[in-house]
Amino acid sequence: MTIGKELTPKLQKLVLRVEDDLRVRLEEDPELKARWQTEHADALRAERTSSAWISWRDDRITQAAVGWVLTTVFLRFCEDNALLSKVWIAGPGARRQEAFDAENAYFRAHPENTWREWIMEGITHLKSFPSTTALVDEHAALWQVSPSGSMAKEILDFWRATDEAGVPLHNFQDSELSTRFLGDLYQDLSEYAQKTFALLQTPVFVEEFILDQTLMPAISERSLDGFKLIDPTCGSGHFLLGAFQRLLAAWDAKAPGLETRDRVQKALDSIHGVDLNSFAVAIARFRLTVAALQSTGELDLERAPAFKFHLAAGDSLLHGRAQRELDLGIADVDTAVSSFAYATEDLEQLNRLLTSDQYDVVIGNPPYITAPDSSPRKQYRERYKSIKGQLTLTVPFMERFFGLAKRARDGQEAGWIGQITANSFMKKEFGSKLIEEFLVRQDLRLVADTSGAYIPGHGTPTVIMVGRRQPPTSQFVRAVLGVRGEPGRPEDASEGHVWQDMTSHVSHPGYDGEWVTVVDLPRTALAAHPWSLNGGGAGALLDRLNTCSSRLSTHAVNIGRTTVVGEDDGWFTTPSRAKAIDQISQTRRIVIGEDVRDFALRGESFIWWPYDDVFKPSWIPEEHPVIAKCLWPLRTLLAQRVVFGQTMSERDRPWYDHLECYTSKMRTPLSITFAEVSTHNHFVLDRGGKVFKQSAPVIKLAEGTDEQSHMSLLGVLNSSAICFWLRQVCGAKGGSGIGRGIQAEAWMERYSFNPTNVADIPLPTSLPSDLSSQLDRLANQRAALLSDVISEDKLPTAKKLSMARKQYDSTHYQMIARQEELDWDVYRLFGLIDEDLTYTDSDLPEISLGERAFEIDLARNMAAGNADTAWFARHGSRATEEIPVDWPSAYQKIVQRRLEAIERNPHIRLLERPEHKRRWATEPWDRYRDRALCRWLLDRLEDRSYWFDSHDRPVARSIAQLADMVSRDADLVSVLALWDGSVDVNVTNALTKLLTDEAVPYLAAQRLKDSGLRKHKAWEETWELQRREDAGEDVGKIPVPPKYSTADFRKSSWWQARGKLDVPKERFILYPDAGRSADPTLLLGWAGWDHVQQFLVLATIMDERIAEGTDDAQLIPLVAGMAELLPWVKQWHGDLDPNFGMSMADFCSAQLEERMTQLNASATDLKAWRPATSTRGRRAAKEYA
């Protein structure tokens, strides 16, 4: 087989091409489109989806496109391995020419047909044989819509491509008929489907381990007759294939006299699978077909028996009778739960497969994501009582797996359950009901922490769970506890240190190795949330810290967020944007988690504030400019935000209210905020005037508590001891997306420090305050350094910046030194050491990264070959093996005693590790300075003098024109030179570098790709319905338009400026290819103009280009821009404008009509315009080879 790793990315491109083709085909077939729209409406009513038509349609298009491409994969595999007598596409050797000859004969007989019908001949052939008909039955996604003849030809050309020597690029010949490659295709064929369905195949070694723990003991204790196994999240069938081989072997041993075909069918009759993704089920069916064929010794699908499979596409969480329904005697589950089925679903088969209490083994790898569609979420919550708060699919699937298994009763053995799943439920709040109310009643047999193992593709920390559906039968549960994570990416994942240590010793309780610890854990330890599955002495230290009777909750009256806006991209704004529209008073600074670092609040994020006061908010009127103009375009989306299971309208709240706003946490100015997601603990004292996002919760002490009391808590909370404690009880965040995988070292791993666990932080009897006060003071001094040099009313100079940098570095080193004192003081306060190892003299030296005691110890271990770490390289520090001799001698002695404590005290040895010590990953000074200089420059360049002429008319400027104006301002030029890093700055070049990424094109077609324009069209339809609704018309329920992704934008900086909702936050408007012919620099406008001003600028640019003799074709986008602006001009400028003595809506309407007539352009022409595609550096012809 010579398909290579390059096949998948090539097929991804092919799928996208097929999608585009199918989209056109759907629009060209009114009857088919009407049928789809009816199905969408039915799905909305049945609450199977909440997606708008375009999003729902594109999902179906993707499934159909993948269905067509996958079916040709099946055909090619059969052709190359001679599983079918005929060929349609290609084949090895002479069979390739045979395919061409057959095609030519077909078209001679059917000249009216296209290549689509030729591919259909192959599909019909598959459907005509008992062994393959199920692959292309009436529920297959490919029947939803078919490609054009030309697209079918493109598919054929893809598979027939050869290299320069004429050798086929894609050869599926394989003597072993391995179908494993189909799993890779399943996972990666469509990026959209991968994210939507959380596609992720289970590695063979994981599947084999889980089958060892579940299927094998189940087979040993019960009859094979009637034996049933299901994977309700079967994907491309890895678990099912492995189970089939084992069950067939069992039948071979039990009944060797049976006909081979009969034994194969008996094994297949035990195998059941369901998956939400229809093309995953198609792959699983094909793989089982090939495996069954191999097992019978047949190599001809046409003569193979009619194998019966028990597979279906559908939602395992919705279909079938749940145990609760059986107990209540609900007869019609379709009416009770899911009265609707998609065309790709076999409702009768689904309900048969997914009825509870029927399986001997339930295995799988359920998705780790949160439920993506709001409508199914509602039904999930009604059906699965373990769901609490955030609906992560881990929870309902855990219930579902156990519910499908046989319940222990007289004459019936309890079913076995095995799964690898996200471990987030163990420590995050949403898992508390699952652990304390559901799992506590199940017979758990094995809980194995696999978060440290390298499992390809799994970016989320995982756990393997094995249990039985019966009450607990033992006081203990076998547990594999993590000690160390995999140090890098092993060449063979199955041979990784952690995985091998676990699988080799899972049967040896008491084993305490370098990578895992194996224990029989008292079941009571798993009866309460959270779980901590850490070995290597961590449990003993955790128990020691937990002996403290005082907890943070005894000091705090409230811990949590103050503000959740819901749909951040719509609410977040910038000071420059707010100032531009004169609404800075309706913004508030919001603290987000990534801004909370090293005793200070970095960054400046702002949100729209739809209230009239900070501490006792009441809503501003709906006609307020912030509501009417900034938020109105998002009204439908914002109204559908859900809080505590209800939408804003259901809770009788204005659509423009923040989703959550807790004023009780805003009444007193002092707060301790912390980063909810971070590698280490970061707690910062805030003195008021801000609100706090869920990623930066606040700790509120009792009203009247003084600052000194806050400081005392701040010290402990920022200590390495508490960092250790939090990492034990909080969940690891894992990779950012599918495939990021585990981190190479423990200190790289991010954790979710949720408020519930933070409230339980243990506190020593005495609390430090002086050191934390010093750290707070130094952090504030460091933060003020740049604002003292670079501010709106101060002119920055090179000399001032140089002095500030020296102070910045010195302050940083002082903070490192004091944090060390704080850590060692807290060890003593917790009773972990008996002696005081802090430095009390006044000459505490400044310390650089790499010079702390634990770093000296780490450097020595590296030199001895006992450690390998990226700690020093990542943080730009030097590995120091010896105590610096320039330190005061008394301090050198203290550090030596600390090194001795690390060596002899196991608790201190655990704490003095990189994963618990502050990283001080401070932003480099140069980047910090450059950002401040950039902001200063951009603020100056937004001055009205640049964007309005002497008659106060808005005017676009080229960068060359701006450079001419800027050159007359010596102060501005001097700062531009500082930012650019040049003494004799080229103003034009510097401004180009400064402004290019600060401007976004005025026209949707210029900033969005076709995928984004389809979404933009959905937004325009929603806006029109909102306008009609505002006019008093009953328009029914307005659909929520789809959100944008980075792939929808033509340039990453435009995506960064606009985000998922295409909301303007840029400072400037870009007019591509609209400048003077003699001026090649960018033409810009000011983003602070209102829609009338933007319209007038476009009209002025058009007039100027006409005067230059510009071709009409170049004027089309300018008129298209006017057409996009006109609905907003009509909405907000319909009244008489006293400055112009007329309605600007009427004026602009007339102008647009006149200019369309002038160019002989229709509304359709304007919508159809697209920017020319650059072909520089690309081949002209399409290539898949």
Steps between C-alpha positions, in 0.01 A plus 500: 500500500655829393253765606738691726434772754441749221171337399297650783584870437436447130164340573418787735536740208294272280222487761489881512469511121219246511328705772505810280359300212223344711404841635443623144312181412266550795424859401430390143244241611199682658322175584800352680568828682138517615527144632814589693339815640202296615730256676683792662171648622396160636835466677452842660152407624627168635786686673756283325678817391505873566722579202396756242419368154840580349696333781272196493518484120879521497521217755287281271705606199819395680356160588385444141836610357688270734254224415576531128875512548499210748291284270758547228765400756303179562481437125871564452590264785283229347642561152864482606445187710277323243210477747262583213506359148447834330691827510373856455777733604839329478690195616838333498665397178262419218195575714572871462450477122201276564340786693556743212361249249191441714445874533529553124255219434258651751503840333459350155183334631392804705633814331247716686648415840786657696784364712264524797288223352815298433599516868142412583545181297765393751284599795205308354729198463583520872132523581418189295692253716392382846843555652530865395148636466503641853795724407281703268151442641231766508649656815842566341584873493590494132131469404423843645637689200718398204790684335499647154642303211807721488563450871463125458763522226727683742457222754588242237805701392617517859508121533652451156792740555846360428856616547730597215580134438133414469483318834168554686544733796247318715526123524279312746637152435559320830539126547373535857203715397575746782238772533667689783577789262125567480512607864744775411274613218201496736679724746647750259293501179300809600632763742145621560377149581802434719414797722123448491504129584827496700636234264787315664590139440613280786853358467519120475698461823234688698221297340682174579554595864133588553386181326737303726334655804140456385429264212730221609366465857145531364558215254652284772197522728204462263379322189589623153145429388316830501815687610469870413756780491446862398710807439248790508772736372649258248660747260679312225471174691833436674344348811254303287775352280704397803196350671400313183838326477484392865141381479574307182794333672270407788250347257779315319598345833147426612348369176774395256250276321281788392536632148746789487235733365271412788771567757575834335134599507464396864794726585345783295168450676674587826636826360291818519595860432350848475656832411364848439709531187352316204827465309669356810237226503554445127872443562432269795261296286750474216782398735286231660398381153863458396590335832211257467599423142857426606381277781299282263797464266301667224663761279191582297233732637263397223488141620524582869201428723257768606671590824265658749629803687356682797616856436314827474560874472330711763523665840575240766395744769152557356379183335394177665323444826688624803470293815296774663243471221486124532446535874222753442338286232531754222402302195561744218853621536481687168224718638664534838847590384576503127206500266720619218767323295722635228504334161837345589351339813307173532279578797376145551853360491629773735233438759563127483876542544477760773247347734648474849591191699594267214877493452764277656775750413483875430824655383608817326677832485224763538554858381659738749340820375209700635170441320523727193129552422268665750191299404637151576653642817153557639398140435827369643437686825152352528625150439824479698476604861875510562536811284588804705593842368713486187379219274818310419412183311719292731223506761194381307706240316622358831137453600414365156777240501388358834133521401552291186671223694306213653398558858595223743197293595408139562642289221664798326859610542561874516630659182854633474572863414833633377589838357777750460361844565594853602602519865362851545192369685726378781587850616278753327169595656287352223615150605386514863155344444645234273746393770293546814159389375563264208844338502485444873219249431690314228749217536815676387782253440779716358577870488825563311647847465624519141545877495878457503509237226570599143190403300522628140239759414372540855557858607268457798616331824328162528406223739409137432195380691392138536194394696193281515133585522437380852544628853862506622630153586820604677619771733787576265551619144815429301658834415797595285634830630717731293849588621671652194386589154654363181826694437438580136343315210607134473559359152253222578225630729422149625857479629481826694637492854172587670285264292740209542533561872121499537422195286787298648399562860124558501462155659759572771349712779771656713723572202665842533700580189661795330195565284195356678388367836251212516279472809174350615334825598232499771171551321418779744785703345299507176166575662552876514593760243771588403718198430879522523686222320859593572772265620866530594449650846265775386211347691690512831593867452144583400370331814751697708383833358137399542546455874471879528158577644479846349389534141476800270121469509506591870645841407318565173134592472493443124723348233419514131458716195332838506412506133415263217394688191426203274631525141821681589581608145189717499550659840875557507616829358804725514551845651586633155176365354293637788666841475449508125122476543504714817381221731798444732273562800305184413801271528659329795838339531459126532772279641558172318703208626800540275547856636545376858871433538775546759316726748378739228217544251639525149320600183193716463181330382174693489135407457186693422319584824122515439429642846493843655712422806772258604383374837123530466451442128172571331460476125552794271217549248489282190532805275838590655767514223696209651191280490344630179815501290773286656289213634185504285661300215551219753153518654375160387820331610507679836134427568571128460778495758423246768563539870403224743307320230287795384537765231498869579138539386390196703653664806321825413823694462599749227690343215783749557554409864823331595444129535612510863572809706559452872482842660556357848864448402538859382384692806838503675811607307753248629513160330751222456475370147669194353569336166250216466711326234876510531805282549561653845307692763459873446305705754490881482353769725272742312390828652179555305340644188503183291284198426627146477436234238449133588864437409602743776275430802520718810528418867293741706563534872248638745410865458736715705794257477816712473770479237746339742271201545478463123880510483535222755284270289672612180835371623382146572294481182804586288731248667644186343330290770158615382605450138565135587167469681304652211666271247395199706133588532439689174477361150768530236382702203686299240582591143340784311305295249517155349851368466693739724562211737653489843768748599857380507550619859265545793566875534367554149157357579217747551244442774149625567499653847124512544339705779361197685846351545658840569250549783635183660865615504652415840652783700762486777423650839730796437497691174782703340425857408818706476652308208177503301468876562851548363422289195177690438681834530778393263249367246314832500825691461599286204160543335521879536841532338378526142196713576735748665696521174239428231159657547261723313642818648868398513751479219711183524874530438782250465665620820184462708437155356856387577468606863161330526644174370770493769237557768281234341773235513605589854142483625458163332806352673387638837164328454664166423703525821201585717287223351770253608481633855123469490511136384740391773312695766175323404671158525575581863151636567349175370735302725681334211839611638595570859767764442457851362676506164409858406753781473434773752785743431436822308746426218288244315664482156326524169463153347490407135309209358713185526647593840228377734580200723284256307656619173852444634393150605342441158815622320714262703272209415518594132879506517496155663271364229209450743271760349412634158293816489416796280438718807807721455480528123128579503542782751817646353703426810836337565537170686701591811666210686671705770370756745604846368800627694399866470205445734536593868664209683206465738265464204729243339477294818119521503486378140735210587270399785208514258683266264557259787132513589409416142726196515385356833136607536266310261225762535733786415649297216151477348425868551833631370434384147443715190130409486447674835741792476408832346611523138534879483419474129487875471450663164834619359563869548542570129158356417345679798653832388416456132135431575475816708670708231271349236191590703629857550555539125166353400316720746666805344418383148131476585484874550215659296743725317616203295153376402293817440574784262479869576124490439459214750431251225632145543793423273705188426878534507772293341799412714707730283262786580508411869879490490505851359281625786687305769836633378393847612462377861848466649377330820307240306798431273730458802273241657454325166879473480514350852239241407662424163845474656663736250668834544406644161157346463333458160157628598312336213655158561454524876135600466440213258644256753300660781161528328473201267365263764290770665264537202222268378337519155168680475332228291407152621619339177843656551552371853309168485549189292200331339439293815485821702276671245246220533489572871485874436194441286334321792579800722349739245183290495483515879550878502220542249267290715595708804418819312163361398438397858589850620245634251230298676485197272464152646792314339497196728816361657807659344781248440840556659758545223821295496821631649814564300830320532853602409463295180222735386727806486743582223763628743578405860525862621145562375380196695680627811330839464150365433478160672224240490224758453670730248464791742707809408775571753762628257621859504507555124315402182690359204399584142686238292599600145302825531782752522641735239682327217811707578495406871566130573469535878196373687188716506352523849203644680405544865293227665337764721287633214128427513333316213402817313856627515630165377247512213605852403868407503432211260310736273787749510759233422287381209471854362876546526568173320251585225678832452822303454339283235487182708337201333140428607594152619722654771209715620265207565636423852457865600132490403468158667632662818233770475236230460620324815486827695158614377282281731686645801469854364124447461477354850684773686487806275145503366402826670568848368868589548521867608854527359390397152134604507387158378471137598839343440327165451311644202809670367716187523227285346486732200878507476524121499232465234667763285844338525367150429335639189822675406688168512210296362535278810217313669475409867594145397811630325606685813452190718685281250812719491816337637856632522746361247682194629875537512674215321851608590700200613228255403450268209217595274355151473323316779710218633426230753808293424 
